[in-house]
């Protein structure tokens, strides 16, 4: 066991609810259970019990679950007290558990103990928090793949291949006086190249997964009265923004979240872009321009009923801009995408025609078709994979130059990077930084 004390925390969110859970983990679980509920319940069976104070008063009644080490989430003895979800009741129950010798758990300490006791590797432990924080179906599925160990298995397989190459190269160094030139074999360099290609594929899947974590910022921009707020309401399927025929109705940034093809998307409506106007509106225009500079994708809304639209003074990059020609209910133009111009969609934000085509094109541009099979990688995972890929590429060059000792050193550095991902080479300050971001009780 990595810890010798007993910890406790409320494991359900703050506030009122039908059920509240107090979780306890550590070596004192068995005597604590006997004092709290009168006996140690059988392992892995839900048992009805009264939770009693020191004077015998019943604090609450509910279910108690006992998980005997090492067959528990943390690898230690674990007790879960499922009572009513009122904050006063849960506080009294937690105070009673602490009075019996448990201390209040730090954020993420239960998951940290699961890692330290070998129940999870570091990537799986981080996936616990990612699953809780998932903002879309795609993100939840990706986090579950990592929690099940799929991402770690890919990293481990690459690590084993790198180790096998290191063993071969270091053996070649040991027998350098022999007449056999181990590095002259084409197979060695090909094997190093193959490892590099496998790393690149994993890195690509991980980069795509970062979109699932961070989401996509989509900014709706255009001239006043082009229909930006109406478009926002249509995409949200409810009235979020005020819509009037008065120019300058939207004065500030107005954001809302949607899910599209498994991706979390943050939509931001902005003030109409134009020169002049009163002071408050101009502040809103300035904020709109700043939002455009940070957007992953811009929906540039144009009033199709206006023959000569005003100049907006912006030129967002074409590769991340989708022109939305609005008000086809007035112009009579066919809604949807013109065959020879996939960068423009004709819609009516008033009636909703053309919105399906807009959603489909938006899905394509933000990469919704690539959410399956990706991993919800963190920035540190991407950094480690990038560094490992760089070391493997350097090792391939060194093998080609006949410098086996330098190639072996590059492969050793690549292994260190891969070990950082799953926690085999992690240091205490890294672990502290990771688990401190978890919620208490997890």
C-alpha beads as a LAMMPS data file, in Angstrom:
LAMMPS data file: protein, C-alpha beads

442 atoms
441 bonds

1 atom types
1 bond types

-500.0 500.0 xlo xhi
-500.0 500.0 ylo yhi
-500.0 500.0 zlo zhi

Masses

1 110.0

Atoms # bond

1 1 1 0.000 0.000 0.000
2 1 1 1.221 3.471 -0.874
3 1 1 -0.470 5.169 2.125
4 1 1 -0.992 4.112 5.738
5 1 1 -3.729 6.530 6.825
6 1 1 -7.470 6.507 6.122
7 1 1 -9.146 9.212 4.040
8 1 1 -12.774 10.232 3.558
9 1 1 -14.776 12.674 1.452
10 1 1 -18.216 13.314 0.032
11 1 1 -18.074 11.780 -3.446
12 1 1 -21.251 13.339 -4.865
13 1 1 -21.596 16.947 -6.122
14 1 1 -22.438 19.783 -3.716
15 1 1 -26.093 20.658 -3.290
16 1 1 -29.265 18.704 -2.666
17 1 1 -30.008 15.382 -4.321
18 1 1 -31.802 12.113 -3.838
19 1 1 -28.617 10.266 -2.919
20 1 1 -25.347 11.360 -1.349
21 1 1 -22.227 9.217 -1.035
22 1 1 -19.416 9.400 1.513
23 1 1 -16.365 7.404 0.425
24 1 1 -13.736 6.084 2.850
25 1 1 -10.439 4.368 1.952
26 1 1 -7.561 3.059 4.030
27 1 1 -6.471 0.540 6.661
28 1 1 -8.984 1.664 9.312
29 1 1 -12.097 0.963 7.235
30 1 1 -13.040 -2.277 9.034
31 1 1 -13.042 -0.926 12.641
32 1 1 -14.614 2.315 11.425
33 1 1 -17.487 0.383 9.807
34 1 1 -18.123 -1.600 12.994
35 1 1 -18.416 1.595 15.035
36 1 1 -20.520 3.423 12.444
37 1 1 -22.991 0.735 11.313
38 1 1 -22.497 -1.947 13.989
39 1 1 -20.702 -4.516 11.813
40 1 1 -18.456 -4.991 8.839
41 1 1 -20.821 -5.880 5.966
42 1 1 -19.918 -8.663 3.523
43 1 1 -17.623 -7.540 0.741
44 1 1 -19.224 -6.305 -2.504
45 1 1 -22.825 -6.634 -1.258
46 1 1 -25.135 -3.646 -0.799
47 1 1 -26.392 -3.760 2.802
48 1 1 -29.118 -1.648 4.411
49 1 1 -27.823 -0.001 7.581
50 1 1 -28.282 2.855 10.023
51 1 1 -25.379 5.306 10.297
52 1 1 -25.020 6.175 13.963
53 1 1 -23.428 9.015 15.929
54 1 1 -21.210 8.384 18.967
55 1 1 -24.241 8.473 21.318
56 1 1 -26.191 5.996 19.178
57 1 1 -28.372 8.575 17.433
58 1 1 -29.214 7.621 13.856
59 1 1 -27.637 10.204 11.558
60 1 1 -29.076 8.672 8.412
61 1 1 -30.206 5.341 6.948
62 1 1 -29.083 3.959 3.616
63 1 1 -26.824 1.444 1.891
64 1 1 -23.291 0.537 2.878
65 1 1 -20.841 -1.067 0.435
66 1 1 -17.548 -2.629 1.507
67 1 1 -14.762 -3.398 -0.980
68 1 1 -11.937 -5.461 0.478
69 1 1 -8.355 -4.753 -0.611
70 1 1 -6.970 -5.223 -3.171
71 1 1 -10.277 -5.577 -5.040
72 1 1 -11.314 -1.934 -4.879
73 1 1 -10.863 1.280 -6.832
74 1 1 -7.945 2.446 -4.679
75 1 1 -6.493 -1.003 -3.995
76 1 1 -7.175 -0.440 -0.288
77 1 1 -10.160 -1.314 1.885
78 1 1 -12.961 1.001 0.738
79 1 1 -16.308 1.809 2.378
80 1 1 -19.077 3.682 0.587
81 1 1 -21.981 5.113 2.581
82 1 1 -25.003 5.820 0.371
83 1 1 -27.423 8.054 2.237
84 1 1 -29.759 10.929 1.479
85 1 1 -28.315 13.795 -0.532
86 1 1 -28.937 16.712 1.808
87 1 1 -25.832 18.808 2.570
88 1 1 -26.510 18.881 6.334
89 1 1 -26.902 15.090 6.506
90 1 1 -23.752 14.502 4.452
91 1 1 -21.761 16.950 6.556
92 1 1 -22.841 15.210 9.771
93 1 1 -21.962 11.812 8.313
94 1 1 -18.548 12.999 7.133
95 1 1 -17.867 14.601 10.524
96 1 1 -18.700 11.280 12.212
97 1 1 -16.320 9.388 9.911
98 1 1 -13.565 11.914 10.618
99 1 1 -14.179 11.618 14.351
100 1 1 -13.569 7.880 13.983
101 1 1 -10.066 8.530 12.666
102 1 1 -10.301 9.316 8.966
103 1 1 -8.921 12.554 7.612
104 1 1 -10.433 14.670 4.836
105 1 1 -9.111 13.562 1.445
106 1 1 -7.239 15.945 -0.812
107 1 1 -8.620 16.619 -4.323
108 1 1 -8.023 13.535 -6.450
109 1 1 -6.493 11.524 -3.616
110 1 1 -8.651 8.443 -4.164
111 1 1 -7.548 8.249 -7.795
112 1 1 -3.975 9.061 -6.794
113 1 1 -3.984 6.059 -4.463
114 1 1 -5.383 3.905 -7.275
115 1 1 -2.373 4.946 -9.361
116 1 1 0.167 4.499 -6.564
117 1 1 -1.253 1.073 -5.711
118 1 1 -1.042 -0.108 -9.323
119 1 1 -4.781 -0.155 -10.066
120 1 1 -4.427 2.441 -12.835
121 1 1 -1.527 3.871 -14.772
122 1 1 -1.170 7.649 -14.977
123 1 1 -2.917 8.018 -18.337
124 1 1 -5.875 5.998 -17.037
125 1 1 -5.995 8.065 -13.850
126 1 1 -6.164 11.271 -15.875
127 1 1 -8.929 9.716 -17.977
128 1 1 -11.079 9.497 -14.825
129 1 1 -11.121 13.296 -14.593
130 1 1 -11.570 13.584 -18.366
131 1 1 -14.627 11.340 -18.256
132 1 1 -16.173 13.439 -15.483
133 1 1 -15.424 16.677 -17.343
134 1 1 -16.564 15.436 -20.778
135 1 1 -18.550 18.104 -22.591
136 1 1 -19.800 15.901 -25.430
137 1 1 -20.601 12.316 -26.344
138 1 1 -17.415 12.049 -28.393
139 1 1 -15.284 13.281 -25.501
140 1 1 -16.915 10.801 -23.101
141 1 1 -16.297 7.901 -25.473
142 1 1 -12.698 8.942 -26.010
143 1 1 -12.092 9.301 -22.274
144 1 1 -13.584 5.853 -21.709
145 1 1 -11.178 4.376 -24.262
146 1 1 -8.278 5.832 -22.311
147 1 1 -9.736 4.720 -18.965
148 1 1 -10.074 1.161 -20.270
149 1 1 -6.343 1.203 -21.019
150 1 1 -6.477 1.365 -24.825
151 1 1 -4.278 4.466 -25.055
152 1 1 -1.819 3.028 -22.523
153 1 1 -1.607 -0.233 -24.466
154 1 1 -0.605 1.647 -27.603
155 1 1 2.076 3.514 -25.644
156 1 1 3.262 0.252 -24.041
157 1 1 3.490 -1.543 -27.386
158 1 1 5.649 1.236 -28.794
159 1 1 7.795 1.202 -25.660
160 1 1 8.396 -2.552 -26.073
161 1 1 9.452 -2.048 -29.697
162 1 1 11.844 0.725 -28.692
163 1 1 13.283 -1.472 -25.929
164 1 1 13.882 -4.339 -28.364
165 1 1 15.782 -1.992 -30.660
166 1 1 17.847 -0.659 -27.760
167 1 1 18.799 -4.187 -26.738
168 1 1 19.916 -4.948 -30.281
169 1 1 21.918 -1.719 -30.679
170 1 1 23.592 -1.995 -27.284
171 1 1 24.516 -5.598 -28.070
172 1 1 26.110 -4.333 -31.280
173 1 1 28.132 -1.858 -29.215
174 1 1 29.291 -4.637 -26.873
175 1 1 30.532 -6.686 -29.833
176 1 1 32.069 -3.784 -31.732
177 1 1 35.378 -5.667 -32.098
178 1 1 33.737 -8.489 -34.038
179 1 1 33.838 -8.555 -37.823
180 1 1 30.033 -8.388 -38.054
181 1 1 28.584 -4.956 -38.852
182 1 1 25.231 -5.087 -37.091
183 1 1 24.233 -1.578 -38.198
184 1 1 24.845 -2.324 -41.871
185 1 1 21.720 -4.489 -41.944
186 1 1 18.891 -2.676 -43.693
187 1 1 16.434 -4.323 -41.327
188 1 1 17.642 -2.258 -38.345
189 1 1 16.912 1.106 -39.889
190 1 1 13.597 -0.176 -41.267
191 1 1 12.578 -1.302 -37.776
192 1 1 13.404 2.110 -36.319
193 1 1 11.446 3.776 -39.115
194 1 1 8.470 1.525 -38.449
195 1 1 8.450 2.525 -34.785
196 1 1 8.529 6.174 -35.839
197 1 1 5.570 5.675 -38.170
198 1 1 3.586 3.971 -35.397
199 1 1 4.369 6.892 -33.079
200 1 1 3.229 9.374 -35.727
201 1 1 -0.108 7.583 -36.104
202 1 1 -0.671 7.621 -32.336
203 1 1 0.283 11.291 -32.203
204 1 1 -2.209 12.081 -34.970
205 1 1 -5.031 10.297 -33.120
206 1 1 -4.080 12.130 -29.941
207 1 1 -4.043 15.550 -31.628
208 1 1 -7.524 14.927 -32.966
209 1 1 -8.605 13.965 -29.481
210 1 1 -7.417 17.314 -28.141
211 1 1 -10.264 18.907 -30.104
212 1 1 -12.683 16.759 -28.101
213 1 1 -11.174 18.060 -24.871
214 1 1 -10.888 21.745 -25.721
215 1 1 -13.881 21.989 -28.048
216 1 1 -14.154 24.238 -31.088
217 1 1 -14.692 27.999 -30.855
218 1 1 -17.067 29.105 -33.625
219 1 1 -17.668 32.862 -33.913
220 1 1 -20.687 34.232 -35.765
221 1 1 -19.797 37.551 -37.404
222 1 1 -21.246 39.929 -39.971
223 1 1 -22.821 43.304 -40.543
224 1 1 -25.697 44.575 -38.368
225 1 1 -29.061 42.952 -39.149
226 1 1 -27.466 40.205 -41.247
227 1 1 -29.214 37.614 -39.062
228 1 1 -26.415 36.537 -36.735
229 1 1 -28.541 36.298 -33.607
230 1 1 -31.320 34.510 -35.478
231 1 1 -28.757 31.997 -36.727
232 1 1 -27.495 31.439 -33.175
233 1 1 -31.036 30.766 -31.985
234 1 1 -31.642 28.305 -34.826
235 1 1 -28.442 26.366 -34.102
236 1 1 -29.320 26.226 -30.398
237 1 1 -32.957 25.320 -31.133
238 1 1 -34.143 27.934 -28.628
239 1 1 -34.184 31.711 -28.263
240 1 1 -30.902 32.655 -26.608
241 1 1 -30.277 36.000 -28.285
242 1 1 -32.622 38.975 -28.619
243 1 1 -33.639 39.506 -32.239
244 1 1 -34.942 42.869 -33.518
245 1 1 -34.736 44.872 -36.746
246 1 1 -32.843 47.602 -34.873
247 1 1 -29.152 47.686 -35.891
248 1 1 -26.759 47.203 -32.988
249 1 1 -29.107 45.097 -30.805
250 1 1 -26.226 42.771 -29.902
251 1 1 -23.670 44.834 -28.005
252 1 1 -21.516 42.201 -26.329
253 1 1 -20.310 38.657 -26.929
254 1 1 -23.040 36.070 -26.356
255 1 1 -21.834 32.471 -26.055
256 1 1 -23.586 29.110 -25.809
257 1 1 -22.544 25.466 -26.134
258 1 1 -23.838 22.844 -28.523
259 1 1 -22.767 19.330 -29.462
260 1 1 -22.311 18.498 -33.128
261 1 1 -21.298 15.032 -34.328
262 1 1 -19.856 14.261 -30.901
263 1 1 -17.814 17.465 -30.713
264 1 1 -18.317 20.222 -28.122
265 1 1 -18.735 23.563 -29.879
266 1 1 -18.835 26.995 -28.296
267 1 1 -20.927 29.360 -30.449
268 1 1 -20.329 33.083 -29.963
269 1 1 -22.649 35.743 -31.361
270 1 1 -20.991 39.127 -31.842
271 1 1 -21.911 42.754 -32.377
272 1 1 -22.533 43.779 -35.974
273 1 1 -19.360 44.994 -37.649
274 1 1 -19.611 48.527 -38.968
275 1 1 -17.865 51.871 -38.778
276 1 1 -19.318 54.561 -36.549
277 1 1 -22.052 54.047 -34.000
278 1 1 -22.306 55.145 -30.402
279 1 1 -19.693 54.355 -27.757
280 1 1 -21.164 51.190 -26.196
281 1 1 -21.769 49.622 -29.613
282 1 1 -18.176 50.372 -30.644
283 1 1 -16.894 48.596 -27.533
284 1 1 -18.924 45.574 -28.641
285 1 1 -17.467 45.810 -32.155
286 1 1 -13.965 45.841 -30.677
287 1 1 -14.718 42.706 -28.685
288 1 1 -16.143 41.069 -31.798
289 1 1 -12.923 41.698 -33.710
290 1 1 -10.875 40.262 -30.830
291 1 1 -13.060 37.129 -30.773
292 1 1 -12.550 36.684 -34.511
293 1 1 -8.802 36.597 -34.013
294 1 1 -9.097 33.698 -31.546
295 1 1 -11.798 31.686 -33.334
296 1 1 -11.215 28.182 -34.660
297 1 1 -13.924 28.797 -37.246
298 1 1 -15.853 31.880 -38.392
299 1 1 -19.431 31.822 -39.658
300 1 1 -19.497 34.979 -41.771
301 1 1 -23.187 35.846 -42.078
302 1 1 -24.230 37.939 -45.096
303 1 1 -27.621 39.448 -45.900
304 1 1 -28.426 37.887 -49.271
305 1 1 -31.230 40.429 -49.756
306 1 1 -28.763 43.329 -49.824
307 1 1 -27.230 43.951 -53.248
308 1 1 -24.158 45.818 -52.000
309 1 1 -23.240 44.611 -48.515
310 1 1 -21.080 47.009 -46.483
311 1 1 -17.359 46.381 -46.039
312 1 1 -16.676 44.724 -42.690
313 1 1 -12.975 45.494 -42.421
314 1 1 -12.085 41.870 -41.639
315 1 1 -10.438 39.137 -43.638
316 1 1 -10.571 35.867 -41.677
317 1 1 -8.474 33.059 -43.169
318 1 1 -10.469 31.263 -45.920
319 1 1 -9.580 27.819 -44.542
320 1 1 -11.449 28.573 -41.318
321 1 1 -14.266 30.715 -42.704
322 1 1 -17.716 29.571 -43.827
323 1 1 -19.872 32.170 -45.581
324 1 1 -23.533 31.960 -44.624
325 1 1 -25.828 33.688 -47.132
326 1 1 -28.913 34.426 -45.060
327 1 1 -32.541 35.406 -45.927
328 1 1 -33.136 33.078 -48.878
329 1 1 -36.794 33.219 -47.790
330 1 1 -36.724 36.745 -49.254
331 1 1 -34.430 36.242 -52.241
332 1 1 -35.922 32.936 -53.373
333 1 1 -32.461 31.378 -53.827
334 1 1 -32.263 27.616 -53.263
335 1 1 -31.051 26.739 -49.751
336 1 1 -28.001 24.598 -49.121
337 1 1 -24.540 24.402 -50.638
338 1 1 -23.784 25.379 -54.207
339 1 1 -22.067 22.464 -55.917
340 1 1 -19.023 24.413 -57.055
341 1 1 -18.604 26.458 -53.853
342 1 1 -18.396 24.419 -50.622
343 1 1 -17.308 27.537 -48.719
344 1 1 -20.794 29.097 -48.916
345 1 1 -24.140 27.926 -47.526
346 1 1 -27.501 29.527 -48.356
347 1 1 -29.959 29.543 -45.446
348 1 1 -32.881 31.282 -43.872
349 1 1 -32.295 31.862 -40.190
350 1 1 -35.939 32.878 -39.956
351 1 1 -37.530 29.702 -41.351
352 1 1 -34.664 27.264 -40.742
353 1 1 -34.274 26.083 -44.342
354 1 1 -30.694 25.253 -45.246
355 1 1 -29.717 24.714 -41.609
356 1 1 -29.163 20.978 -42.081
357 1 1 -26.687 21.706 -44.878
358 1 1 -24.994 24.285 -42.650
359 1 1 -24.649 21.793 -39.800
360 1 1 -23.227 19.166 -42.136
361 1 1 -20.665 21.565 -43.592
362 1 1 -19.797 22.799 -40.109
363 1 1 -19.316 19.196 -38.995
364 1 1 -16.953 18.564 -41.893
365 1 1 -14.902 21.691 -41.212
366 1 1 -14.412 21.019 -37.501
367 1 1 -13.529 17.387 -38.083
368 1 1 -16.628 15.681 -36.677
369 1 1 -16.049 12.670 -38.918
370 1 1 -12.773 11.898 -37.132
371 1 1 -13.996 11.591 -33.544
372 1 1 -14.157 7.789 -33.546
373 1 1 -10.992 6.017 -32.478
374 1 1 -9.220 9.113 -31.158
375 1 1 -7.785 9.546 -27.668
376 1 1 -8.595 12.426 -25.338
377 1 1 -4.930 13.357 -24.999
378 1 1 -3.689 16.097 -22.709
379 1 1 -1.097 18.664 -23.635
380 1 1 1.583 16.794 -21.709
381 1 1 0.760 13.600 -23.633
382 1 1 1.159 15.434 -26.944
383 1 1 4.429 16.978 -25.780
384 1 1 5.807 13.591 -24.699
385 1 1 4.720 11.849 -27.913
386 1 1 6.194 14.643 -30.033
387 1 1 9.474 14.442 -28.167
388 1 1 9.564 10.636 -28.438
389 1 1 8.895 10.820 -32.186
390 1 1 11.735 13.321 -32.564
391 1 1 14.159 11.030 -30.693
392 1 1 13.141 8.024 -32.796
393 1 1 13.675 10.022 -36.000
394 1 1 17.138 11.021 -34.733
395 1 1 17.867 7.364 -33.913
396 1 1 17.026 6.396 -37.495
397 1 1 19.501 8.976 -38.805
398 1 1 22.200 7.794 -36.389
399 1 1 21.740 4.194 -37.509
400 1 1 22.190 5.329 -41.116
401 1 1 25.415 7.062 -40.099
402 1 1 26.672 3.913 -38.359
403 1 1 26.568 5.572 -34.922
404 1 1 24.933 2.836 -32.904
405 1 1 25.812 4.302 -29.505
406 1 1 24.130 7.623 -30.303
407 1 1 21.109 5.818 -31.772
408 1 1 20.746 3.800 -28.566
409 1 1 20.881 6.998 -26.501
410 1 1 18.113 8.567 -28.628
411 1 1 15.967 5.498 -28.091
412 1 1 16.587 5.672 -24.334
413 1 1 15.328 9.275 -24.355
414 1 1 12.261 8.179 -26.338
415 1 1 11.522 5.549 -23.697
416 1 1 11.731 8.182 -20.972
417 1 1 9.148 10.269 -22.826
418 1 1 6.804 7.295 -23.193
419 1 1 7.257 6.449 -19.506
420 1 1 6.171 9.957 -18.559
421 1 1 2.787 9.353 -20.202
422 1 1 1.844 6.266 -18.192
423 1 1 3.711 7.292 -15.042
424 1 1 6.624 4.882 -14.939
425 1 1 9.117 7.774 -14.803
426 1 1 6.938 10.475 -13.245
427 1 1 8.169 12.624 -10.356
428 1 1 6.205 13.725 -7.312
429 1 1 5.639 17.335 -8.405
430 1 1 4.121 16.121 -11.698
431 1 1 1.747 13.828 -9.803
432 1 1 0.802 16.616 -7.430
433 1 1 -0.023 18.914 -10.317
434 1 1 -2.182 16.312 -12.026
435 1 1 -4.267 15.115 -9.092
436 1 1 -4.739 18.551 -7.503
437 1 1 -7.097 19.381 -10.407
438 1 1 -9.461 16.521 -9.552
439 1 1 -12.605 17.046 -7.524
440 1 1 -12.652 16.093 -3.841
441 1 1 -14.049 12.583 -3.390
442 1 1 -12.483 11.302 -6.597

Bonds

1 1 1 2
2 1 2 3
3 1 3 4
4 1 4 5
5 1 5 6
6 1 6 7
7 1 7 8
8 1 8 9
9 1 9 10
10 1 10 11
11 1 11 12
12 1 12 13
13 1 13 14
14 1 14 15
15 1 15 16
16 1 16 17
17 1 17 18
18 1 18 19
19 1 19 20
20 1 20 21
21 1 21 22
22 1 22 23
23 1 23 24
24 1 24 25
25 1 25 26
26 1 26 27
27 1 27 28
28 1 28 29
29 1 29 30
30 1 30 31
31 1 31 32
32 1 32 33
33 1 33 34
34 1 34 35
35 1 35 36
36 1 36 37
37 1 37 38
38 1 38 39
39 1 39 40
40 1 40 41
41 1 41 42
42 1 42 43
43 1 43 44
44 1 44 45
45 1 45 46
46 1 46 47
47 1 47 48
48 1 48 49
49 1 49 50
50 1 50 51
51 1 51 52
52 1 52 53
53 1 53 54
54 1 54 55
55 1 55 56
56 1 56 57
57 1 57 58
58 1 58 59
59 1 59 60
60 1 60 61
61 1 61 62
62 1 62 63
63 1 63 64
64 1 64 65
65 1 65 66
66 1 66 67
67 1 67 68
68 1 68 69
69 1 69 70
70 1 70 71
71 1 71 72
72 1 72 73
73 1 73 74
74 1 74 75
75 1 75 76
76 1 76 77
77 1 77 78
78 1 78 79
79 1 79 80
80 1 80 81
81 1 81 82
82 1 82 83
83 1 83 84
84 1 84 85
85 1 85 86
86 1 86 87
87 1 87 88
88 1 88 89
89 1 89 90
90 1 90 91
91 1 91 92
92 1 92 93
93 1 93 94
94 1 94 95
95 1 95 96
96 1 96 97
97 1 97 98
98 1 98 99
99 1 99 100
100 1 100 101
101 1 101 102
102 1 102 103
103 1 103 104
104 1 104 105
105 1 105 106
106 1 106 107
107 1 107 108
108 1 108 109
109 1 109 110
110 1 110 111
111 1 111 112
112 1 112 113
113 1 113 114
114 1 114 115
115 1 115 116
116 1 116 117
117 1 117 118
118 1 118 119
119 1 119 120
120 1 120 121
121 1 121 122
122 1 122 123
123 1 123 124
124 1 124 125
125 1 125 126
126 1 126 127
127 1 127 128
128 1 128 129
129 1 129 130
130 1 130 131
131 1 131 132
132 1 132 133
133 1 133 134
134 1 134 135
135 1 135 136
136 1 136 137
137 1 137 138
138 1 138 139
139 1 139 140
140 1 140 141
141 1 141 142
142 1 142 143
143 1 143 144
144 1 144 145
145 1 145 146
146 1 146 147
147 1 147 148
148 1 148 149
149 1 149 150
150 1 150 151
151 1 151 152
152 1 152 153
153 1 153 154
154 1 154 155
155 1 155 156
156 1 156 157
157 1 157 158
158 1 158 159
159 1 159 160
160 1 160 161
161 1 161 162
162 1 162 163
163 1 163 164
164 1 164 165
165 1 165 166
166 1 166 167
167 1 167 168
168 1 168 169
169 1 169 170
170 1 170 171
171 1 171 172
172 1 172 173
173 1 173 174
174 1 174 175
175 1 175 176
176 1 176 177
177 1 177 178
178 1 178 179
179 1 179 180
180 1 180 181
181 1 181 182
182 1 182 183
183 1 183 184
184 1 184 185
185 1 185 186
186 1 186 187
187 1 187 188
188 1 188 189
189 1 189 190
190 1 190 191
191 1 191 192
192 1 192 193
193 1 193 194
194 1 194 195
195 1 195 196
196 1 196 197
197 1 197 198
198 1 198 199
199 1 199 200
200 1 200 201
201 1 201 202
202 1 202 203
203 1 203 204
204 1 204 205
205 1 205 206
206 1 206 207
207 1 207 208
208 1 208 209
209 1 209 210
210 1 210 211
211 1 211 212
212 1 212 213
213 1 213 214
214 1 214 215
215 1 215 216
216 1 216 217
217 1 217 218
218 1 218 219
219 1 219 220
220 1 220 221
221 1 221 222
222 1 222 223
223 1 223 224
224 1 224 225
225 1 225 226
226 1 226 227
227 1 227 228
228 1 228 229
229 1 229 230
230 1 230 231
231 1 231 232
232 1 232 233
233 1 233 234
234 1 234 235
235 1 235 236
236 1 236 237
237 1 237 238
238 1 238 239
239 1 239 240
240 1 240 241
241 1 241 242
242 1 242 243
243 1 243 244
244 1 244 245
245 1 245 246
246 1 246 247
247 1 247 248
248 1 248 249
249 1 249 250
250 1 250 251
251 1 251 252
252 1 252 253
253 1 253 254
254 1 254 255
255 1 255 256
256 1 256 257
257 1 257 258
258 1 258 259
259 1 259 260
260 1 260 261
261 1 261 262
262 1 262 263
263 1 263 264
264 1 264 265
265 1 265 266
266 1 266 267
267 1 267 268
268 1 268 269
269 1 269 270
270 1 270 271
271 1 271 272
272 1 272 273
273 1 273 274
274 1 274 275
275 1 275 276
276 1 276 277
277 1 277 278
278 1 278 279
279 1 279 280
280 1 280 281
281 1 281 282
282 1 282 283
283 1 283 284
284 1 284 285
285 1 285 286
286 1 286 287
287 1 287 288
288 1 288 289
289 1 289 290
290 1 290 291
291 1 291 292
292 1 292 293
293 1 293 294
294 1 294 295
295 1 295 296
296 1 296 297
297 1 297 298
298 1 298 299
299 1 299 300
300 1 300 301
301 1 301 302
302 1 302 303
303 1 303 304
304 1 304 305
305 1 305 306
306 1 306 307
307 1 307 308
308 1 308 309
309 1 309 310
310 1 310 311
311 1 311 312
312 1 312 313
313 1 313 314
314 1 314 315
315 1 315 316
316 1 316 317
317 1 317 318
318 1 318 319
319 1 319 320
320 1 320 321
321 1 321 322
322 1 322 323
323 1 323 324
324 1 324 325
325 1 325 326
326 1 326 327
327 1 327 328
328 1 328 329
329 1 329 330
330 1 330 331
331 1 331 332
332 1 332 333
333 1 333 334
334 1 334 335
335 1 335 336
336 1 336 337
337 1 337 338
338 1 338 339
339 1 339 340
340 1 340 341
341 1 341 342
342 1 342 343
343 1 343 344
344 1 344 345
345 1 345 346
346 1 346 347
347 1 347 348
348 1 348 349
349 1 349 350
350 1 350 351
351 1 351 352
352 1 352 353
353 1 353 354
354 1 354 355
355 1 355 356
356 1 356 357
357 1 357 358
358 1 358 359
359 1 359 360
360 1 360 361
361 1 361 362
362 1 362 363
363 1 363 364
364 1 364 365
365 1 365 366
366 1 366 367
367 1 367 368
368 1 368 369
369 1 369 370
370 1 370 371
371 1 371 372
372 1 372 373
373 1 373 374
374 1 374 375
375 1 375 376
376 1 376 377
377 1 377 378
378 1 378 379
379 1 379 380
380 1 380 381
381 1 381 382
382 1 382 383
383 1 383 384
384 1 384 385
385 1 385 386
386 1 386 387
387 1 387 388
388 1 388 389
389 1 389 390
390 1 390 391
391 1 391 392
392 1 392 393
393 1 393 394
394 1 394 395
395 1 395 396
396 1 396 397
397 1 397 398
398 1 398 399
399 1 399 400
400 1 400 401
401 1 401 402
402 1 402 403
403 1 403 404
404 1 404 405
405 1 405 406
406 1 406 407
407 1 407 408
408 1 408 409
409 1 409 410
410 1 410 411
411 1 411 412
412 1 412 413
413 1 413 414
414 1 414 415
415 1 415 416
416 1 416 417
417 1 417 418
418 1 418 419
419 1 419 420
420 1 420 421
421 1 421 422
422 1 422 423
423 1 423 424
424 1 424 425
425 1 425 426
426 1 426 427
427 1 427 428
428 1 428 429
429 1 429 430
430 1 430 431
431 1 431 432
432 1 432 433
433 1 433 434
434 1 434 435
435 1 435 436
436 1 436 437
437 1 437 438
438 1 438 439
439 1 439 440
440 1 440 441
441 1 441 442
